[in-house]
């Protein structure tokens, strides 16, 4: 087959392997055949566009099922037009990405081949139940066994064809450093509030392990992009093993539909901020469209970290919490995961389970049972639970011989000194309890420290009078949910008298959803003992009511509901992707996407200079701080270059130039004194002056400022109670600043101050507004928008209506100017506006500084861009000055 001279076809045993030239790569991606492409392409591609059947050039059978389109190089895959039976639209798929694939793996002893079966107990596998059987799921993750390099290609093909799974095949050394190193010995302890205070307490940060974590996430990203169609598929990333994966994926495709769910706790900002790579991980999560947490506590800690470390504020938008991140709204989802009801109920109905239930009933006849099921690690609180049980038997003699604690210990997920120490302490306490309170016929504590089958656990759950989860820190813990379902379906209890009792640590993720449980502080041993006793002696009627309440919640909020709810919110969070312009900024792990409306674009100096030259009368409005002088600059006075540019612009008789600022008139007069023909609006327009030699005019005639005497004592109260806050006194108003206060406390105090001032000034001619790190009180009828309106109307009154309007600013107050100009001059779909109050053919350039959501249609990156742009206008100006600045003065009374 002659595609081009650079392509080579190699046939072996009816399998065609193509070494493809760069010219034909994109072409081959669109073929309706299964092509294995080697060279620098490491993926398979499927689509329907080329019909090569007449010449029989490629005798490759048609693919029996619809396979994903794959693209790993730049290019465009066209939609199929040749296959009339093909779907008109690409079907949405769910791509589930996690550290491990939901598979059981064994090696056949005869053939030595790997065999696979789905792990039906895996949460990733069970979440499919929330969707119709037609919904396609693809799983991406690592295998639980190491696969030899010679087998990887065959295994990968088998897993994709038969299980819709894509293995990552991390190298052994990388897997060890990534998972056993950074994930388990650095992230996991930190997220469970364990700081590396000394080498024996926890592993200190290791840059080598962090690099392994980054490399592993990069490999996962490569695998995702091999199978994903970013425009249609929904990608759901799970847990702390892949927290920077979103950055790599967002870098590959700005509009990818991406969600993340954290299955562990998220620590408070005081703990999290100790992590040296804290910013990289936060930025990784913020590259998602939706981030999920089990509880509001975990979400609150994450939001606090975003506020304290990245300066991001959140707000509730119609019931959904959202963070504005460079024009994108990152939504927060709070919903605890559920269990698979059908799976658990089917196990309870097995004959082997029934036999085990009868065995337990016979063995512990006449005794009350408390069950605990925990992993062997230092955070599950097993030793604290045993100490509380010991104290219970010590103070309640009547319970001796009648109460048994059955402690099932799951195998430890990691190894280390802490696990061995926890295990040693557990055995020590159990032996002490059994020796003190036991007998040959009675053991107060029964320890099951071996792998326990699901049916056996279910049998113990169904027979236990109480279940206790006493973890000192845990992400979710589904043991209470399983216990409730097993008690509801217990084969030997009365259907009309189902009961269950829970003692749950308040530091466990499931605690908020179990309102009928007895919540305890696991560190308070006496209180835990009292709670266990209360659970045992509680009246049956109350137990029934608590059980019914819990069962109703657990059965309705199952794993299917959780998955369906999350992906519905992900669809909502990403629905506007195609309606916005997106571009990436930043390098490496600092990459993020800027998202703006389609009409929002960078202001071209050539375009505005061209319009500037065509115009006859011009109005130019400039903010000061953040526009002419950077906020970060220590020196706030204008540079000599800025003064020169302003003078040139002001000396052009076609121009009316105004500085519109929130600063006081004395400060602006002093700084801008060299610009004699420059108009200045100070304190957001409360004071205005049309030129350096003219007098200041008050924007509010007869304005009453007596309300300042009411507002100032209130602000002073909040200043004294909020460390780091200050009060700025202006002639026209008051400003309370809290940028140097604690972010959370300052924000909280600002909300309270806003409400307080609105109440005390309800009948006063004053306006209370909250801005970024400020609460401001100013007279009613004062805004930058009114300044621009007065100036333009003044020009019209003189018969000099502008045909060119330029407005540049950087903060919220400048948005009033942008809006005012657009309202004065309608039909702003294009730069040129006819039928306007200002005359025909008005060209408007409303421009914000910084790429951020704005009412302006244009942006400039920073003050350097602003000065460069104004310099271009100055160079295009007519240098001849007008006769007298006073000749253009228009009083406010004359305008209005």
Secondary structure, 3 states (H helix, E strand, C coil): CCCCCCCEEEEECCEEEEECCHHHHHHHCCCCCCEEEECCCCCEECCCCCCCHHHCCCCCCCCCCCCCCCCCCCCCCCCCCCCCCCCCCCCCEEEEEEEECCEEEEECCCCCCEEEEECCCCHHHHHHHHCCCCCEEEEEEECCCCCCHHHHHHHHHHHHHHHCEEECCCCHHHHHHHHHHHHHHHHHHHHCCCCCCCCCCCCCCCHHHHHHHHHHHHHHHHHHHHHCCCCCCEEEEECHHHCCHHHHHHHHCCCCEEEEECCCCCCCHHHHCCCCCHHHHHHHHHCCCEEEECCHHHHHHHHHHHHHHHCCCEEEECCEEEEEECCEEEEEEECCCCCCHHHHHHHHCCHHHHHHHHHHHHHCCCCEEEEEEEECCCCCCHHHHHHHHHHHHHHCHHHCCCEEEEEEEECCCCCCHHHHHHHHHHHHHHHHHHHHHCECCECCEEEECCCCCHHHHHHHHHHCCEEEECCCCECCCCHHHHHHHHHHCCCCCCHHHCCCCEEEECCECCHHHCCCCEEECCCCHHHHHHHHHHHHHCCHHHHHHHHHHHHHHHHHCCHHHHHHHHHHHHHHHCCCHHHEEEEEECCHHHCEEEEEECCCEECCHHHHHHHHHHCCCEEEEECCECCCECCCCCCCCCCHHHHHHHHHHHHCCCEEEEEECCCCHHHHHHHCCCCCCCEEEEHHHCEEECCCCCCCEECCCCCCCCCHHHHHHHHHHHHHHCCCCEEEECCCEEEEECCCCCHHHHHHHHHHHHHHHHHHCCCCCEEEEEECCEEEEEECCCCHHHHHHHHHHHHHHCCCCCCEEEEEECCHHHHHHHHHHHHHCCCCCCCEECCECCECCEEEEEEEECCCCCCCCEEECCHHHHHHHHHHHHHCCCCCCCCCHHHHCCCHHHHC
